Amino acid sequence: MRAYTLIAMLSVMPGCSGTSDWQGQAPAQPENIQVGQAKQASQFADATVLNLVDPGDTTLTLTADGDPVTVQIFYIGDKTTDTDHIPGTATLIDTVSIASDQTVTHHVDLTNPSFQGGYGAVFLDAIGVSPTNVFQTYVEYGSGIFSAGGSVFQGASYRIPYLSDTKNVVLAFTNQSDFQYDLLIANLGGAGSKTITLVPLTTYRFDAAAEGFDLSTTSSIQIFTQASGTVAMSGYIVRKHHPSTKVRIAPVKAAPFP
């Protein structure tokens, strides 16, 4: 339920809602629902957490479903490094009212202290508790546009593939759960492993090259969250033959979806 860590952080801010499920899960659907409708439900959801790492110019687009919705946009600057946890305040940046089927935009201010170091997180929260208070989120940056509200998978393990010409993999992880857990990052194709402890709503920036990961063969990096913790993730891959180009890894919300 949403009325825990995030709401405790935001409780001093005016207009903050705190009574709906903030982990981005849309209402459970009837068992006889059609596949196409199930896909739509995964795209339109409340309480989206996404993170950004070295993004460049970034624009969010928010689209209401059949009902109007008001969405609050927070920046979260809480950071975890290899050696420290740097507490950061969640700040209400903008409130947007979206009419039925309307699309609005929010330009992310990357000069905000929440994105110090080139990375940070954004939380999008609909005001109210109605099941119809849902919206679809896309993030556009790095010559790509990615769905951030419907990218989900079942379980607490995820793999990022890489090819043998990979120079580096850079990822950002944000703990969406209401409890602390260990995040395990393992290179399935060679040397390299990392374990980092994440408190709720902190973001960690992972650099495979800096960690000494061997990326010389086609394989994958496995991400595992202890106790089935929920993590938001984004990042990019750099190829050896195109070192100035970032191949973006679309934002993913690692959580079960009904």
ChimeraX commands (.cxc) that place a marker at each C-alpha (Angstrom):
marker #1 position 0.00,0.00,0.00 radius 0.5
marker #1 position 1.12,3.55,-0.66 radius 0.5
marker #1 position 0.57,5.05,2.77 radius 0.5
marker #1 position 4.06,4.37,4.04 radius 0.5
marker #1 position 7.58,5.46,3.18 radius 0.5
marker #1 position 6.95,7.75,0.24 radius 0.5
marker #1 position 3.99,9.41,1.87 radius 0.5
marker #1 position 5.97,9.89,5.07 radius 0.5
marker #1 position 8.62,11.68,3.02 radius 0.5
marker #1 position 6.04,13.84,1.26 radius 0.5
marker #1 position 3.69,14.50,4.16 radius 0.5
marker #1 position 4.96,18.01,4.77 radius 0.5
marker #1 position 4.10,19.09,1.25 radius 0.5
marker #1 position 0.75,20.63,0.39 radius 0.5
marker #1 position -1.64,18.74,-1.85 radius 0.5
marker #1 position 0.09,15.38,-1.50 radius 0.5
marker #1 position -2.14,12.33,-1.77 radius 0.5
marker #1 position -1.46,9.33,0.42 radius 0.5
marker #1 position -4.25,6.82,0.27 radius 0.5
marker #1 position -3.83,4.85,-2.96 radius 0.5
marker #1 position -1.43,2.11,-4.07 radius 0.5
marker #1 position 1.75,3.96,-5.11 radius 0.5
marker #1 position 3.56,0.94,-6.55 radius 0.5
marker #1 position 1.98,1.49,-9.94 radius 0.5
marker #1 position -0.31,-1.55,-10.02 radius 0.5
marker #1 position -3.61,-0.96,-11.80 radius 0.5
marker #1 position -6.80,-2.47,-10.35 radius 0.5
marker #1 position -7.18,-6.23,-10.68 radius 0.5
marker #1 position -9.15,-7.19,-13.79 radius 0.5
marker #1 position -11.88,-9.84,-14.16 radius 0.5
marker #1 position -10.59,-13.30,-15.00 radius 0.5
marker #1 position -12.30,-13.28,-18.41 radius 0.5
marker #1 position -10.67,-10.04,-19.55 radius 0.5
marker #1 position -9.32,-9.97,-23.09 radius 0.5
marker #1 position -5.57,-9.83,-23.70 radius 0.5
marker #1 position -5.76,-6.45,-25.41 radius 0.5
marker #1 position -7.53,-4.89,-22.44 radius 0.5
marker #1 position -4.95,-6.35,-20.07 radius 0.5
marker #1 position -2.19,-4.69,-22.08 radius 0.5
marker #1 position -3.93,-1.34,-21.85 radius 0.5
marker #1 position -4.26,-1.70,-18.10 radius 0.5
marker #1 position -0.52,-2.16,-17.79 radius 0.5
marker #1 position 0.11,1.04,-19.73 radius 0.5
marker #1 position -2.34,3.20,-17.80 radius 0.5
marker #1 position -1.43,3.15,-14.12 radius 0.5
marker #1 position -1.06,5.51,-11.19 radius 0.5
marker #1 position 2.06,6.12,-9.13 radius 0.5
marker #1 position 4.90,5.80,-11.62 radius 0.5
marker #1 position 8.50,5.88,-10.41 radius 0.5
marker #1 position 11.18,6.33,-13.06 radius 0.5
marker #1 position 14.84,7.20,-12.85 radius 0.5
marker #1 position 17.24,8.93,-15.22 radius 0.5
marker #1 position 20.96,8.47,-15.69 radius 0.5
marker #1 position 23.02,10.81,-17.92 radius 0.5
marker #1 position 19.85,11.51,-19.91 radius 0.5
marker #1 position 20.39,14.81,-21.70 radius 0.5
marker #1 position 17.31,16.84,-22.59 radius 0.5
marker #1 position 14.29,15.03,-21.10 radius 0.5
marker #1 position 10.54,15.46,-21.62 radius 0.5
marker #1 position 7.72,13.52,-19.93 radius 0.5
marker #1 position 4.37,13.09,-21.66 radius 0.5
marker #1 position 1.32,12.20,-19.57 radius 0.5
marker #1 position -1.93,11.01,-21.16 radius 0.5
marker #1 position -5.21,10.57,-19.31 radius 0.5
marker #1 position -7.38,7.56,-20.05 radius 0.5
marker #1 position -11.15,7.97,-20.32 radius 0.5
marker #1 position -11.40,10.15,-17.21 radius 0.5
marker #1 position -9.65,13.41,-16.33 radius 0.5
marker #1 position -6.86,13.19,-13.79 radius 0.5
marker #1 position -4.61,15.53,-11.80 radius 0.5
marker #1 position -1.01,14.38,-11.41 radius 0.5
marker #1 position 1.67,15.63,-9.03 radius 0.5
marker #1 position 5.28,15.45,-10.23 radius 0.5
marker #1 position 7.99,14.98,-7.59 radius 0.5
marker #1 position 11.78,14.89,-7.98 radius 0.5
marker #1 position 13.55,12.55,-5.55 radius 0.5
marker #1 position 17.23,13.28,-4.85 radius 0.5
marker #1 position 17.97,10.52,-2.32 radius 0.5
marker #1 position 21.21,8.80,-3.46 radius 0.5
marker #1 position 23.23,5.74,-2.54 radius 0.5
marker #1 position 26.87,5.40,-3.53 radius 0.5
marker #1 position 29.39,2.61,-3.03 radius 0.5
marker #1 position 30.43,4.16,0.26 radius 0.5
marker #1 position 27.54,6.27,1.52 radius 0.5
marker #1 position 23.83,7.03,1.65 radius 0.5
marker #1 position 23.03,10.65,0.88 radius 0.5
marker #1 position 19.51,11.51,2.07 radius 0.5
marker #1 position 17.54,13.71,-0.27 radius 0.5
marker #1 position 14.19,15.45,0.00 radius 0.5
marker #1 position 11.34,14.54,-2.34 radius 0.5
marker #1 position 10.21,17.83,-3.82 radius 0.5
marker #1 position 6.85,18.64,-5.43 radius 0.5
marker #1 position 7.82,20.32,-8.70 radius 0.5
marker #1 position 4.63,20.54,-10.72 radius 0.5
marker #1 position 0.92,19.69,-10.64 radius 0.5
marker #1 position -0.81,19.09,-13.99 radius 0.5
marker #1 position -4.51,18.65,-14.72 radius 0.5
marker #1 position -5.21,16.38,-17.68 radius 0.5
marker #1 position -8.58,16.22,-19.43 radius 0.5
marker #1 position -10.01,12.95,-20.78 radius 0.5
marker #1 position -7.69,11.58,-23.51 radius 0.5
marker #1 position -5.54,14.72,-23.30 radius 0.5
marker #1 position -1.72,14.61,-23.41 radius 0.5
marker #1 position 0.41,17.12,-21.50 radius 0.5
marker #1 position 4.16,17.49,-21.19 radius 0.5
marker #1 position 6.65,18.20,-18.41 radius 0.5
marker #1 position 10.20,19.21,-19.22 radius 0.5
marker #1 position 12.52,17.72,-16.58 radius 0.5
marker #1 position 14.78,20.33,-14.99 radius 0.5
marker #1 position 18.08,18.46,-14.86 radius 0.5
marker #1 position 19.71,21.42,-13.10 radius 0.5
marker #1 position 17.59,20.64,-10.03 radius 0.5
marker #1 position 19.72,19.38,-7.10 radius 0.5
marker #1 position 17.81,16.08,-7.22 radius 0.5
marker #1 position 19.78,15.19,-10.37 radius 0.5
marker #1 position 23.20,16.07,-9.04 radius 0.5
marker #1 position 25.77,13.65,-10.43 radius 0.5
marker #1 position 23.74,13.07,-13.59 radius 0.5
marker #1 position 21.09,10.81,-12.11 radius 0.5
marker #1 position 17.97,10.89,-9.96 radius 0.5
marker #1 position 14.33,9.80,-9.81 radius 0.5
marker #1 position 10.89,11.16,-10.68 radius 0.5
marker #1 position 7.63,10.15,-8.99 radius 0.5
marker #1 position 4.27,10.78,-10.70 radius 0.5
marker #1 position 1.21,10.50,-8.45 radius 0.5
marker #1 position -2.48,10.98,-9.29 radius 0.5
marker #1 position -4.49,12.87,-6.69 radius 0.5
marker #1 position -7.35,10.79,-5.32 radius 0.5
marker #1 position -8.08,7.10,-4.87 radius 0.5
marker #1 position -10.53,6.31,-7.68 radius 0.5
marker #1 position -9.58,3.32,-9.88 radius 0.5
marker #1 position -10.08,5.63,-12.88 radius 0.5
marker #1 position -7.29,7.97,-11.74 radius 0.5
marker #1 position -4.76,6.45,-14.12 radius 0.5
marker #1 position -2.53,7.87,-16.81 radius 0.5
marker #1 position 0.08,6.75,-19.31 radius 0.5
marker #1 position 3.66,7.98,-19.01 radius 0.5
marker #1 position 6.32,8.25,-21.68 radius 0.5
marker #1 position 9.81,9.62,-21.22 radius 0.5
marker #1 position 11.67,11.04,-24.22 radius 0.5
marker #1 position 15.43,11.52,-24.17 radius 0.5
marker #1 position 18.57,10.32,-25.94 radius 0.5
marker #1 position 16.82,10.10,-29.34 radius 0.5
marker #1 position 14.27,7.66,-27.94 radius 0.5
marker #1 position 10.82,7.59,-26.37 radius 0.5
marker #1 position 9.98,4.92,-23.81 radius 0.5
marker #1 position 6.86,3.84,-21.94 radius 0.5
marker #1 position 7.53,4.19,-18.21 radius 0.5
marker #1 position 4.16,3.20,-16.78 radius 0.5
marker #1 position 3.66,-0.19,-18.39 radius 0.5
marker #1 position 7.12,-1.76,-18.42 radius 0.5
marker #1 position 6.75,-4.47,-15.78 radius 0.5
marker #1 position 7.87,-8.05,-15.27 radius 0.5
marker #1 position 7.03,-10.85,-12.86 radius 0.5
marker #1 position 9.44,-11.57,-10.04 radius 0.5
marker #1 position 12.57,-10.08,-8.54 radius 0.5
marker #1 position 15.13,-11.06,-11.18 radius 0.5
marker #1 position 15.87,-9.31,-14.46 radius 0.5
marker #1 position 18.62,-9.59,-17.09 radius 0.5
marker #1 position 20.18,-6.94,-19.33 radius 0.5
marker #1 position 21.80,-8.54,-22.41 radius 0.5
marker #1 position 24.99,-7.17,-23.92 radius 0.5
marker #1 position 26.97,-8.02,-27.06 radius 0.5
marker #1 position 30.65,-8.85,-27.37 radius 0.5
marker #1 position 31.46,-5.36,-28.68 radius 0.5
marker #1 position 30.18,-3.73,-25.47 radius 0.5
marker #1 position 32.46,-1.22,-23.79 radius 0.5
marker #1 position 30.27,-0.33,-20.81 radius 0.5
marker #1 position 26.84,-0.71,-19.23 radius 0.5
marker #1 position 25.56,2.09,-16.97 radius 0.5
marker #1 position 22.37,1.58,-14.95 radius 0.5
marker #1 position 20.31,3.49,-12.38 radius 0.5
marker #1 position 18.25,1.66,-9.74 radius 0.5
marker #1 position 15.59,3.13,-7.44 radius 0.5
marker #1 position 14.14,1.16,-4.53 radius 0.5
marker #1 position 10.32,1.41,-4.83 radius 0.5
marker #1 position 9.55,-0.86,-1.89 radius 0.5
marker #1 position 8.70,0.19,1.65 radius 0.5
marker #1 position 11.61,-1.82,3.05 radius 0.5
marker #1 position 15.38,-1.93,2.72 radius 0.5
marker #1 position 16.87,-4.71,0.62 radius 0.5
marker #1 position 20.11,-5.80,-1.03 radius 0.5
marker #1 position 20.40,-5.38,-4.79 radius 0.5
marker #1 position 22.64,-8.02,-6.39 radius 0.5
marker #1 position 24.22,-7.34,-9.78 radius 0.5
marker #1 position 26.01,-10.30,-11.41 radius 0.5
marker #1 position 27.82,-10.66,-14.73 radius 0.5
marker #1 position 26.71,-13.98,-16.23 radius 0.5
marker #1 position 29.33,-13.84,-18.98 radius 0.5
marker #1 position 32.51,-13.32,-17.00 radius 0.5
marker #1 position 34.07,-11.62,-14.02 radius 0.5
marker #1 position 32.11,-9.09,-12.03 radius 0.5
marker #1 position 29.57,-8.96,-9.24 radius 0.5
marker #1 position 28.20,-6.26,-6.98 radius 0.5
marker #1 position 25.90,-6.07,-3.95 radius 0.5
marker #1 position 24.53,-2.78,-2.72 radius 0.5
marker #1 position 22.01,-2.04,0.05 radius 0.5
marker #1 position 19.15,0.27,-0.93 radius 0.5
marker #1 position 16.83,2.03,1.49 radius 0.5
marker #1 position 13.36,3.00,0.21 radius 0.5
marker #1 position 13.32,5.59,-2.57 radius 0.5
marker #1 position 17.07,5.89,-2.94 radius 0.5
marker #1 position 18.76,5.76,-6.37 radius 0.5
marker #1 position 22.06,4.01,-7.12 radius 0.5
marker #1 position 24.19,4.54,-10.25 radius 0.5
marker #1 position 26.02,1.42,-11.46 radius 0.5
marker #1 position 28.99,1.56,-13.87 radius 0.5
marker #1 position 30.07,-1.88,-15.15 radius 0.5
marker #1 position 33.45,-0.71,-16.44 radius 0.5
marker #1 position 34.30,1.02,-13.17 radius 0.5
marker #1 position 33.36,-2.18,-11.31 radius 0.5
marker #1 position 35.69,-4.26,-13.52 radius 0.5
marker #1 position 32.98,-6.30,-15.23 radius 0.5
marker #1 position 34.29,-8.44,-18.12 radius 0.5
marker #1 position 32.02,-7.59,-21.08 radius 0.5
marker #1 position 34.08,-9.30,-23.79 radius 0.5
marker #1 position 31.52,-11.96,-24.72 radius 0.5
marker #1 position 27.83,-11.85,-25.59 radius 0.5
marker #1 position 25.96,-12.47,-22.37 radius 0.5
marker #1 position 23.85,-10.59,-19.80 radius 0.5
marker #1 position 23.91,-8.83,-16.46 radius 0.5
marker #1 position 21.50,-10.23,-13.91 radius 0.5
marker #1 position 19.75,-7.97,-11.41 radius 0.5
marker #1 position 18.22,-9.61,-8.34 radius 0.5
marker #1 position 16.37,-7.90,-5.51 radius 0.5
marker #1 position 16.42,-9.51,-2.08 radius 0.5
marker #1 position 12.99,-10.40,-0.62 radius 0.5
marker #1 position 11.34,-9.65,-3.99 radius 0.5
marker #1 position 11.93,-5.94,-3.57 radius 0.5
marker #1 position 10.55,-3.64,-6.25 radius 0.5
marker #1 position 13.09,-1.66,-8.26 radius 0.5
marker #1 position 12.85,0.92,-11.04 radius 0.5
marker #1 position 15.67,0.77,-13.57 radius 0.5
marker #1 position 16.99,2.58,-16.63 radius 0.5
marker #1 position 20.37,3.00,-18.26 radius 0.5
marker #1 position 22.43,2.69,-21.41 radius 0.5
marker #1 position 25.07,0.61,-23.20 radius 0.5
marker #1 position 28.19,1.97,-24.91 radius 0.5
marker #1 position 29.70,-0.02,-27.81 radius 0.5
marker #1 position 33.44,-0.19,-28.42 radius 0.5
marker #1 position 33.11,0.97,-32.02 radius 0.5
marker #1 position 30.70,3.83,-31.18 radius 0.5
marker #1 position 31.99,5.16,-27.83 radius 0.5
marker #1 position 30.14,8.47,-28.11 radius 0.5
marker #1 position 26.71,6.86,-28.60 radius 0.5
marker #1 position 24.51,5.74,-25.69 radius 0.5
marker #1 position 22.20,2.85,-26.59 radius 0.5
marker #1 position 19.33,3.43,-24.17 radius 0.5
marker #1 position 17.81,0.77,-21.92 radius 0.5
marker #1 position 14.15,1.68,-21.57 radius 0.5
marker #1 position 12.83,2.44,-18.07 radius 0.5
marker #1 position 11.59,-0.71,-16.37 radius 0.5
marker #1 position 9.51,-1.15,-13.23 radius 0.5
marker #1 position 10.44,-4.51,-11.74 radius 0.5
marker #1 position 7.17,-5.51,-10.10 radius 0.5
marker #1 position 4.46,-8.15,-10.52 radius 0.5
marker #1 position 1.41,-7.03,-12.45 radius 0.5
marker #1 position -2.00,-8.71,-11.88 radius 0.5
marker link #1:1,2 radius 0.2
marker link #1:2,3 radius 0.2
marker link #1:3,4 radius 0.2
marker link #1:4,5 radius 0.2
marker link #1:5,6 radius 0.2
marker link #1:6,7 radius 0.2
marker link #1:7,8 radius 0.2
marker link #1:8,9 radius 0.2
marker link #1:9,10 radius 0.2
marker link #1:10,11 radius 0.2
marker link #1:11,12 radius 0.2
marker link #1:12,13 radius 0.2
marker link #1:13,14 radius 0.2
marker link #1:14,15 radius 0.2
marker link #1:15,16 radius 0.2
marker link #1:16,17 radius 0.2
marker link #1:17,18 radius 0.2
marker link #1:18,19 radius 0.2
marker link #1:19,20 radius 0.2
marker link #1:20,21 radius 0.2
marker link #1:21,22 radius 0.2
marker link #1:22,23 radius 0.2
marker link #1:23,24 radius 0.2
marker link #1:24,25 radius 0.2
marker link #1:25,26 radius 0.2
marker link #1:26,27 radius 0.2
marker link #1:27,28 radius 0.2
marker link #1:28,29 radius 0.2
marker link #1:29,30 radius 0.2
marker link #1:30,31 radius 0.2
marker link #1:31,32 radius 0.2
marker link #1:32,33 radius 0.2
marker link #1:33,34 radius 0.2
marker link #1:34,35 radius 0.2
marker link #1:35,36 radius 0.2
marker link #1:36,37 radius 0.2
marker link #1:37,38 radius 0.2
marker link #1:38,39 radius 0.2
marker link #1:39,40 radius 0.2
marker link #1:40,41 radius 0.2
marker link #1:41,42 radius 0.2
marker link #1:42,43 radius 0.2
marker link #1:43,44 radius 0.2
marker link #1:44,45 radius 0.2
marker link #1:45,46 radius 0.2
marker link #1:46,47 radius 0.2
marker link #1:47,48 radius 0.2
marker link #1:48,49 radius 0.2
marker link #1:49,50 radius 0.2
marker link #1:50,51 radius 0.2
marker link #1:51,52 radius 0.2
marker link #1:52,53 radius 0.2
marker link #1:53,54 radius 0.2
marker link #1:54,55 radius 0.2
marker link #1:55,56 radius 0.2
marker link #1:56,57 radius 0.2
marker link #1:57,58 radius 0.2
marker link #1:58,59 radius 0.2
marker link #1:59,60 radius 0.2
marker link #1:60,61 radius 0.2
marker link #1:61,62 radius 0.2
marker link #1:62,63 radius 0.2
marker link #1:63,64 radius 0.2
marker link #1:64,65 radius 0.2
marker link #1:65,66 radius 0.2
marker link #1:66,67 radius 0.2
marker link #1:67,68 radius 0.2
marker link #1:68,69 radius 0.2
marker link #1:69,70 radius 0.2
marker link #1:70,71 radius 0.2
marker link #1:71,72 radius 0.2
marker link #1:72,73 radius 0.2
marker link #1:73,74 radius 0.2
marker link #1:74,75 radius 0.2
marker link #1:75,76 radius 0.2
marker link #1:76,77 radius 0.2
marker link #1:77,78 radius 0.2
marker link #1:78,79 radius 0.2
marker link #1:79,80 radius 0.2
marker link #1:80,81 radius 0.2
marker link #1:81,82 radius 0.2
marker link #1:82,83 radius 0.2
marker link #1:83,84 radius 0.2
marker link #1:84,85 radius 0.2
marker link #1:85,86 radius 0.2
marker link #1:86,87 radius 0.2
marker link #1:87,88 radius 0.2
marker link #1:88,89 radius 0.2
marker link #1:89,90 radius 0.2
marker link #1:90,91 radius 0.2
marker link #1:91,92 radius 0.2
marker link #1:92,93 radius 0.2
marker link #1:93,94 radius 0.2
marker link #1:94,95 radius 0.2
marker link #1:95,96 radius 0.2
marker link #1:96,97 radius 0.2
marker link #1:97,98 radius 0.2
marker link #1:98,99 radius 0.2
marker link #1:99,100 radius 0.2
marker link #1:100,101 radius 0.2
marker link #1:101,102 radius 0.2
marker link #1:102,103 radius 0.2
marker link #1:103,104 radius 0.2
marker link #1:104,105 radius 0.2
marker link #1:105,106 radius 0.2
marker link #1:106,107 radius 0.2
marker link #1:107,108 radius 0.2
marker link #1:108,109 radius 0.2
marker link #1:109,110 radius 0.2
marker link #1:110,111 radius 0.2
marker link #1:111,112 radius 0.2
marker link #1:112,113 radius 0.2
marker link #1:113,114 radius 0.2
marker link #1:114,115 radius 0.2
marker link #1:115,116 radius 0.2
marker link #1:116,117 radius 0.2
marker link #1:117,118 radius 0.2
marker link #1:118,119 radius 0.2
marker link #1:119,120 radius 0.2
marker link #1:120,121 radius 0.2
marker link #1:121,122 radius 0.2
marker link #1:122,123 radius 0.2
marker link #1:123,124 radius 0.2
marker link #1:124,125 radius 0.2
marker link #1:125,126 radius 0.2
marker link #1:126,127 radius 0.2
marker link #1:127,128 radius 0.2
marker link #1:128,129 radius 0.2
marker link #1:129,130 radius 0.2
marker link #1:130,131 radius 0.2
marker link #1:131,132 radius 0.2
marker link #1:132,133 radius 0.2
marker link #1:133,134 radius 0.2
marker link #1:134,135 radius 0.2
marker link #1:135,136 radius 0.2
marker link #1:136,137 radius 0.2
marker link #1:137,138 radius 0.2
marker link #1:138,139 radius 0.2
marker link #1:139,140 radius 0.2
marker link #1:140,141 radius 0.2
marker link #1:141,142 radius 0.2
marker link #1:142,143 radius 0.2
marker link #1:143,144 radius 0.2
marker link #1:144,145 radius 0.2
marker link #1:145,146 radius 0.2
marker link #1:146,147 radius 0.2
marker link #1:147,148 radius 0.2
marker link #1:148,149 radius 0.2
marker link #1:149,150 radius 0.2
marker link #1:150,151 radius 0.2
marker link #1:151,152 radius 0.2
marker link #1:152,153 radius 0.2
marker link #1:153,154 radius 0.2
marker link #1:154,155 radius 0.2
marker link #1:155,156 radius 0.2
marker link #1:156,157 radius 0.2
marker link #1:157,158 radius 0.2
marker link #1:158,159 radius 0.2
marker link #1:159,160 radius 0.2
marker link #1:160,161 radius 0.2
marker link #1:161,162 radius 0.2
marker link #1:162,163 radius 0.2
marker link #1:163,164 radius 0.2
marker link #1:164,165 radius 0.2
marker link #1:165,166 radius 0.2
marker link #1:166,167 radius 0.2
marker link #1:167,168 radius 0.2
marker link #1:168,169 radius 0.2
marker link #1:169,170 radius 0.2
marker link #1:170,171 radius 0.2
marker link #1:171,172 radius 0.2
marker link #1:172,173 radius 0.2
marker link #1:173,174 radius 0.2
marker link #1:174,175 radius 0.2
marker link #1:175,176 radius 0.2
marker link #1:176,177 radius 0.2
marker link #1:177,178 radius 0.2
marker link #1:178,179 radius 0.2
marker link #1:179,180 radius 0.2
marker link #1:180,181 radius 0.2
marker link #1:181,182 radius 0.2
marker link #1:182,183 radius 0.2
marker link #1:183,184 radius 0.2
marker link #1:184,185 radius 0.2
marker link #1:185,186 radius 0.2
marker link #1:186,187 radius 0.2
marker link #1:187,188 radius 0.2
marker link #1:188,189 radius 0.2
marker link #1:189,190 radius 0.2
marker link #1:190,191 radius 0.2
marker link #1:191,192 radius 0.2
marker link #1:192,193 radius 0.2
marker link #1:193,194 radius 0.2
marker link #1:194,195 radius 0.2
marker link #1:195,196 radius 0.2
marker link #1:196,197 radius 0.2
marker link #1:197,198 radius 0.2
marker link #1:198,199 radius 0.2
marker link #1:199,200 radius 0.2
marker link #1:200,201 radius 0.2
marker link #1:201,202 radius 0.2
marker link #1:202,203 radius 0.2
marker link #1:203,204 radius 0.2
marker link #1:204,205 radius 0.2
marker link #1:205,206 radius 0.2
marker link #1:206,207 radius 0.2
marker link #1:207,208 radius 0.2
marker link #1:208,209 radius 0.2
marker link #1:209,210 radius 0.2
marker link #1:210,211 radius 0.2
marker link #1:211,212 radius 0.2
marker link #1:212,213 radius 0.2
marker link #1:213,214 radius 0.2
marker link #1:214,215 radius 0.2
marker link #1:215,216 radius 0.2
marker link #1:216,217 radius 0.2
marker link #1:217,218 radius 0.2
marker link #1:218,219 radius 0.2
marker link #1:219,220 radius 0.2
marker link #1:220,221 radius 0.2
marker link #1:221,222 radius 0.2
marker link #1:222,223 radius 0.2
marker link #1:223,224 radius 0.2
marker link #1:224,225 radius 0.2
marker link #1:225,226 radius 0.2
marker link #1:226,227 radius 0.2
marker link #1:227,228 radius 0.2
marker link #1:228,229 radius 0.2
marker link #1:229,230 radius 0.2
marker link #1:230,231 radius 0.2
marker link #1:231,232 radius 0.2
marker link #1:232,233 radius 0.2
marker link #1:233,234 radius 0.2
marker link #1:234,235 radius 0.2
marker link #1:235,236 radius 0.2
marker link #1:236,237 radius 0.2
marker link #1:237,238 radius 0.2
marker link #1:238,239 radius 0.2
marker link #1:239,240 radius 0.2
marker link #1:240,241 radius 0.2
marker link #1:241,242 radius 0.2
marker link #1:242,243 radius 0.2
marker link #1:243,244 radius 0.2
marker link #1:244,245 radius 0.2
marker link #1:245,246 radius 0.2
marker link #1:246,247 radius 0.2
marker link #1:247,248 radius 0.2
marker link #1:248,249 radius 0.2
marker link #1:249,250 radius 0.2
marker link #1:250,251 radius 0.2
marker link #1:251,252 radius 0.2
marker link #1:252,253 radius 0.2
marker link #1:253,254 radius 0.2
marker link #1:254,255 radius 0.2
marker link #1:255,256 radius 0.2
marker link #1:256,257 radius 0.2
marker link #1:257,258 radius 0.2
view
